[in-house]
Amino acid sequence: MDWKVLNNNRDFQRVYSRGKSLVTRYFVIYYLPQKLGYHRIGFTVSRKIGGAVVRNRVRRRLKEMFRLISPGLPRSADIVIVARGQAKAGNFAQMKSLMEIKFREIS
């Protein structure tokens, strides 16, 4: 399944207010099912996590994890992934498998 970027603040707010969430120690996944036929995804990394270099590295890692697992996701949804403090030091493989498990719960 294909995916596109969620970059409108109004869309983020709709996912936060109407959607559901799944929490891990590395990130929080907010999701709101929709019928567009593809996923729209946004990533949020707070300044509390670190400077620009650290935040961008965390965001790139989260994007890559989602890219690797997205072909197996059956239902289309608006998704926002919010990084938590542990994400900057987390093991990539462990975080990816945790993300897969959480996305299986959605389906």
Contacts in CASP RR format, 6 or more apart in sequence:
PFRMAT RR
TARGET T0000
AUTHOR 0000-0000-0000
METHOD contacts of the structure
MODEL  1
MDWKVLNNNRDFQRVYSRGKSLVTRYFVIYYLPQKLGYHRIGFTVSRKIG
GAVVRNRVRRRLKEMFRLISPGLPRSADIVIVARGQAKAGNFAQMKSLME
IKFREIS
1 37 0 8 1.000
1 38 0 8 1.000
1 39 0 8 1.000
1 70 0 8 1.000
1 71 0 8 1.000
1 72 0 8 1.000
1 73 0 8 1.000
1 74 0 8 1.000
1 76 0 8 1.000
2 38 0 8 1.000
2 39 0 8 1.000
3 38 0 8 1.000
3 39 0 8 1.000
3 40 0 8 1.000
3 41 0 8 1.000
3 66 0 8 1.000
3 70 0 8 1.000
4 38 0 8 1.000
4 39 0 8 1.000
4 40 0 8 1.000
4 41 0 8 1.000
5 40 0 8 1.000
5 41 0 8 1.000
5 42 0 8 1.000
6 12 0 8 1.000
6 15 0 8 1.000
6 40 0 8 1.000
6 41 0 8 1.000
6 42 0 8 1.000
6 78 0 8 1.000
6 79 0 8 1.000
6 80 0 8 1.000
7 42 0 8 1.000
11 40 0 8 1.000
11 78 0 8 1.000
12 42 0 8 1.000
12 44 0 8 1.000
12 80 0 8 1.000
14 32 0 8 1.000
14 78 0 8 1.000
15 30 0 8 1.000
15 31 0 8 1.000
15 32 0 8 1.000
15 78 0 8 1.000
15 79 0 8 1.000
15 80 0 8 1.000
16 30 0 8 1.000
16 80 0 8 1.000
18 32 0 8 1.000
19 30 0 8 1.000
19 31 0 8 1.000
19 32 0 8 1.000
20 30 0 8 1.000
20 31 0 8 1.000
20 32 0 8 1.000
21 28 0 8 1.000
21 29 0 8 1.000
21 30 0 8 1.000
21 31 0 8 1.000
22 28 0 8 1.000
22 29 0 8 1.000
22 31 0 8 1.000
22 102 0 8 1.000
22 105 0 8 1.000
22 106 0 8 1.000
24 84 0 8 1.000
24 98 0 8 1.000
24 99 0 8 1.000
24 102 0 8 1.000
25 84 0 8 1.000
25 86 0 8 1.000
26 83 0 8 1.000
26 84 0 8 1.000
26 85 0 8 1.000
26 86 0 8 1.000
26 87 0 8 1.000
26 90 0 8 1.000
26 95 0 8 1.000
26 98 0 8 1.000
27 62 0 8 1.000
27 81 0 8 1.000
27 82 0 8 1.000
27 83 0 8 1.000
27 84 0 8 1.000
27 87 0 8 1.000
27 95 0 8 1.000
27 99 0 8 1.000
28 81 0 8 1.000
28 82 0 8 1.000
28 84 0 8 1.000
29 79 0 8 1.000
29 80 0 8 1.000
29 81 0 8 1.000
29 99 0 8 1.000
29 102 0 8 1.000
29 103 0 8 1.000
29 106 0 8 1.000
30 79 0 8 1.000
30 80 0 8 1.000
30 81 0 8 1.000
30 82 0 8 1.000
31 77 0 8 1.000
31 78 0 8 1.000
31 79 0 8 1.000
31 80 0 8 1.000
31 106 0 8 1.000
32 77 0 8 1.000
32 78 0 8 1.000
32 79 0 8 1.000
33 75 0 8 1.000
33 76 0 8 1.000
33 77 0 8 1.000
34 40 0 8 1.000
34 76 0 8 1.000
34 77 0 8 1.000
34 78 0 8 1.000
35 76 0 8 1.000
36 76 0 8 1.000
37 76 0 8 1.000
38 76 0 8 1.000
39 70 0 8 1.000
39 73 0 8 1.000
39 76 0 8 1.000
39 77 0 8 1.000
39 78 0 8 1.000
39 79 0 8 1.000
40 77 0 8 1.000
40 78 0 8 1.000
40 79 0 8 1.000
41 66 0 8 1.000
41 78 0 8 1.000
41 79 0 8 1.000
41 80 0 8 1.000
41 81 0 8 1.000
42 79 0 8 1.000
42 80 0 8 1.000
42 81 0 8 1.000
43 59 0 8 1.000
43 62 0 8 1.000
43 63 0 8 1.000
43 80 0 8 1.000
43 81 0 8 1.000
43 82 0 8 1.000
43 83 0 8 1.000
44 80 0 8 1.000
44 81 0 8 1.000
44 82 0 8 1.000
44 83 0 8 1.000
45 55 0 8 1.000
45 56 0 8 1.000
45 58 0 8 1.000
45 59 0 8 1.000
45 62 0 8 1.000
45 82 0 8 1.000
45 83 0 8 1.000
45 87 0 8 1.000
46 55 0 8 1.000
46 82 0 8 1.000
46 83 0 8 1.000
47 55 0 8 1.000
48 85 0 8 1.000
49 55 0 8 1.000
49 58 0 8 1.000
49 83 0 8 1.000
49 85 0 8 1.000
49 87 0 8 1.000
49 88 0 8 1.000
50 88 0 8 1.000
54 88 0 8 1.000
55 83 0 8 1.000
57 88 0 8 1.000
58 83 0 8 1.000
58 87 0 8 1.000
58 88 0 8 1.000
59 83 0 8 1.000
61 87 0 8 1.000
61 92 0 8 1.000
61 95 0 8 1.000
62 81 0 8 1.000
62 83 0 8 1.000
62 87 0 8 1.000
65 92 0 8 1.000
65 95 0 8 1.000
65 96 0 8 1.000
65 99 0 8 1.000
66 79 0 8 1.000
66 81 0 8 1.000
66 99 0 8 1.000
68 96 0 8 1.000
69 96 0 8 1.000
69 99 0 8 1.000
69 100 0 8 1.000
69 103 0 8 1.000
73 103 0 8 1.000
73 106 0 8 1.000
73 107 0 8 1.000
74 107 0 8 1.000
75 106 0 8 1.000
75 107 0 8 1.000
77 106 0 8 1.000
87 95 0 8 1.000
END
